[in-house]
Amino acid sequence: MGRLFVVNLEGQIYSCKYCRTHLALYDDIISKEPRTKGGLSFHSRHGKAYLFNKVVNVCLGKIEERLMMTGMHTVADIFCVGCGSIVGWKYETAHEKNQKYKEGKSVLERFKVLGPDENSHRVSHEADAGGSGDDV
C-alpha cells in the first residue's frame, strides 16, 4: 500500500472529531443550519448534516443504492483517512431530476466533525427517530 498524504487546509475548517484530520472548508458548504427561506437543510440519523462541494482526506466505501427521504440515491459512505471513522456519505447518482444537484457532492454529519469553532453537535433525540439519513 502507498504512503498516505494528508491535506492540511487553511481557514475555517471542519475536521474529524476523533482525530482532528482536516475534512472540509466552511466556504465549501452548500447547505447549513439554520434553514433559511429557500435554503437547504440536511439531516442524518445523528442530527444535522452539511452538504459540501468538496471534502478532503476521506476514502470511499462501497457504492450502494439507498432510499432516502428525497428518493432513491446511489451513495458511498465516506471514511476519515486519519482514523477510519465514518464521517458522512457521497452522492454518486440521484435518480430524481430535482435531486441531480447533489451528484458528486458529499455530506458530513455534524455530530462526527468539529466545526471551525472546534465544537461538535450533540445527538438529537428527534434525529434518532429518522431513517438512514437525508435532507428534508
Order of alpha helices (4+ residues) and beta strands (2+ residues): beta-beta-beta-beta-beta-beta-beta-beta-beta-alpha-beta
